[in-house]
Amino acid sequence: MHENPGPYPSFGTPPPPGHPFPPVPQPRSWFVPVPSGARYDHLARIPGAKPWRAIVGTLLIAVGFVAVSAVVLVAGMVVATLLGISMPLEPTGALFGDPVLSLVVALLGIAPMLLLVFGTAALVQRRRPGSLSSVAGRLRWSWLLGCLGLSVLALVLGQVTQFLALSLTGEKYDMFGWVGWQAFLPPLIAIVLLVPFQAAAEEYVFRGWFVQALGVHVRNPIWAILIGSALFASLHGYGWAGLADVFAFGAVMAWLVVRTGGLEAGIALHVMNNMLAFGLSAATGQLEGALIQETVAVPWQSLLGSVVQLGVYAFSVLYLSRKRSISTISG
């Protein structure tokens, strides 16, 4: 019987003394690591990645948004036909005669953008989708919960300020009322189930992807903050006061993204703000009017409430982020 003279296999020629086996080649990962020590807006500056990838990815997301919206709209029309729900033909009217279906279609037309943004980051830029969430490469859930608490405080103070401003100027504050549980429960279910995904999707697109895509080309985040906020406002159909409100909201959220190293603060306030807005409209029987942005008259007094809301929120988020030592650069 042949005996193996050493620790090597009994077949083949063993390597010379002092020369170990060559290392086994490891499978190459598709994902390229994000740069270390980078701000949130520079996480897409992946070593070796060409800048055109950010441009192509942005175009794909824009086309994808149109495609997703069209598919959801067609699906909504099919559902409306099957349920016998009318479909108004007026260009400024609601999508459907049923405001709950109109709400569901509007929210579902945006929510799938989450998957599209994640897929674009992974396939086009070859980076892990978690790098869109924060510098930690993931959504920091404990920090998100803390921001949710701060958002409730900011929204309450903002609503109180708006109510006082309207009262002192003699304007009517028509956000009080109750339509009853039978009419309120269906939209409430849709709001609770879909608004978190819709609001998060908008944050991932405008404060996530766009801020990082522009950060590939420019060093100062102010350009991403201003341009992204202008694009975000342009997709709304309000008057000048409403557009100013939306622009300010987007700018402050984008600034907090850079200052806190992630989307958690923006997601928290966006989710709570939309749930409050849709919830109050549904509770007072004004959901159909709220869905037609062109007909929503945003009073200038509401801007005072927004100043308080955004100011309180920004200050408290920055204060708490320092207290909790929230990281603002990648590891």
VENZI-V536991 format. One record per run of one state. SS is the DSSP state (hx for helix, st for strand, lp for the rest). FROM is the first residue (numbers start at 1). TO is the last residue. If there is no record, write none. Layout:
BEGIN
ss-><SS;SS>
from-><FROM;FROM>
to-><TO;TO>
END
This chain:
BEGIN
ss-><lp;st;hx;lp;hx;lp;hx;lp;hx;lp;hx;lp;st;lp;hx;lp;hx;lp;hx;lp;hx;lp;st;lp;hx;lp;hx;lp;hx;lp;hx;lp;st;lp>
from-><1;39;40;43;52;84;99;112;113;124;129;133;134;135;141;169;181;216;222;235;240;261;262;263;264;284;287;292;293;296;301;324;329;330>
to-><38;39;42;51;83;98;111;112;123;128;132;133;134;140;168;180;215;221;234;239;260;261;262;263;283;286;291;292;295;300;323;328;329;331>
END
